Amino acid sequence: MQLIFRHELVYVTATLTFHGATIEIPNVLVDTGAASTVINADLAADAGIYLAPSDHLRRLRGVGGHEHVFMRQVDRFAVGDHGLDGFEIEIGEMDYGFEFGGIIGMDFLRAARAIIDVGNLTIEFR
């Protein structure tokens, strides 16, 4: 699968299924420096994912600063034809000064056995 190369970063389009609703999430950053996968809360709401009173907030820290997120197990999270069922993602505001749909972190990349070829700008899964 071809990666999208923009502003010196690589992106893919992902799909998320939650309680039978499937949405496409464009401009998801592939980030081997991120531990976890985070999806923009506005896009997650399109699949019916909202913060519930029983959710616990976690604080994420990274180069771009920090933010609070909550966790949600989704029916399926996929890149292209390859996905993981029952995958747990983080949902956050993702206000980093530019528009993107989320971050695919090492949790997904390792579990999905991703192979990233930065020379050819491709991602494959085993």
Buried (B, 14 or more C-beta within 10 A) or exposed (E): BEBBEEEEBBBBBBBBBBEEEEBEBBBBBBBEEBEBBBBBBEBBEBBEBEBEEEEEEEEBEBEEEEBEBBEBEBBBBBBBEBBBEEBBBBBBEBEBEEEBBBBBBBBBBEEBEBEBEEEEEEBEBE
